[in-house]
Amino acid sequence: MNSLQTNRPAHYKQNRMKTLWARGQYFLSLLKVRLLKQDVPVICVLVVNNKCNFDCKYCFGDYYNRRSEVDYSTEELKDLIDQLYTLGNRYLNIHGGETLLRKDVGEIVDYIKSKGIYCCLITNGALLRKKIDEVRQVDNITISLDGTKEHNDINRGAGAYDAAMDGIKAAQEAGIPVRVSATLTAHSYQDIGYLSELAKEMNFSLFFSILFKPLPRAKDCEMSNEQIAWSMDEILRYKKLGYPVFTSEMALNFAKAWPYSQNDVHFMREEDVKKLDGFKPIKCFYGSIKFTIEADGRVYPCFLWTDDFDALNWKEVGVKKAIEHVRKTNDCVSCPALSQNDHNLLLGLNFKQVVLIIKDQFLEAFRRT
């Protein structure tokens, strides 16, 4: 039987000390790479499947309508993980589609953890209670939730709010640290306070993103520049009040200061920066230390580039060559994306961000039971 069709509990036994060790190894690898000025893919976002059971109207990947595309086999994913590990990868963010639709998701996560790689899994939560025993070995789980039930389900479809809430509870009952990723849209941006209160009440870390590149059918989700600026101030207000908002003050202020409309200009090149007198970008390390690998095998700097980058497919040229192609051809130097810049500040060894990350990682590890 093909292992893609198997469904089994986790074999790797996770605990606080193991997750602290994996997090520490990741950070030390990152520190070494930066101090020695090496180009190593320490962090990768790995999209493990095309399919999704939700039809989120704003999804840039339109995964709900990619059901006819062939997913990686179990063996292909293990080969990819082996190649990444050899190249220096120590943090894998397992993404979808909907990751839990893979029947071998437990086997894949087991394989990642057997190598000592720090592993985060992204899910919409709908299948998490059913599959919790297969993925309880991950270091943390990120669940998508955009706002109140009314506004979240406008963004993500009927039933999405209830699925996310049940997923959060299932993960916490299993002793797995939970992060919540909220995409702010014209429908949900006024729910920042609601989400912040929920994060405090339910004890999870809250990450915010601004919607970018919505599908044509989701133009009603696009926020105005004024709504984006208001949102940045509102997130900052709750962060300063001590709510468990992870998104950094520096990333928020930079997004607010972005010199273009975020709906029109998602990134800038070196020549763009030179035209802006006095503008200081947050340097981008995507495409040198962090990469995104799509479900079809193409390797990108990040999700912002999936429509604009001439990517190579690792299944055709190998992971090393596909990554080297990104390094040689990626000319993006900065963007306003919150999550990207939270990582960029860390990869740039910004002192405040390093302290924030270390504190967050330590506290998160101790939420593991």
Number of C-alpha atoms within 10 A of each C-alpha: 5 9 12 17 11 13 15 14 16 21 18 19 12 17 17 15 12 17 26 19 15 20 23 16 17 20 21 13 17 24 16 11 18 16 9 8 9 12 17 21 25 23 24 23 23 22 22 28 26 27 24 21 16 20 16 21 21 23 19 18 19 18 20 17 14 14 14 8 13 12 19 19 17 20 13 13 17 17 14 20 21 16 15 22 19 12 16 18 23 27 27 24 20 24 23 25 26 24 24 29 19 24 18 21 25 26 24 23 25 23 19 24 23 12 13 19 26 26 22 21 24 22 24 28 29 24 19 25 17 12 20 20 15 24 26 25 25 26 26 25 25 26 25 24 31 29 27 17 16 15 20 27 21 19 26 20 15 16 14 25 25 16 19 23 17 17 26 28 17 20 22 19 13 14 16 27 26 28 24 25 20 23 20 27 30 18 19 22 24 18 20 21 16 11 22 23 15 17 19 15 11 13 16 22 21 23 24 25 16 22 21 23 19 19 16 10 9 16 14 15 21 22 22 14 14 10 15 22 17 15 23 22 15 17 24 19 14 16 17 12 10 10 22 21 23 20 21 23 21 17 23 23 16 19 21 19 13 19 12 14 12 23 15 9 14 18 19 16 13 12 10 12 15 11 9 10 7 8 12 11 16 19 15 23 22 26 26 20 24 26 24 26 25 23 20 17 24 20 29 30 28 18 16 17 16 17 12 8 16 15 21 20 19 19 14 11 11 14 24 14 15 21 30 15 17 21 18 10 13 18 16 19 18 24 22 25 22 23 18 21 26 21 21 22 21 20 22 17 16 12 11 13 21 17 13 15 18 14 11 14 16 15 12 21 21 16 17 20 13
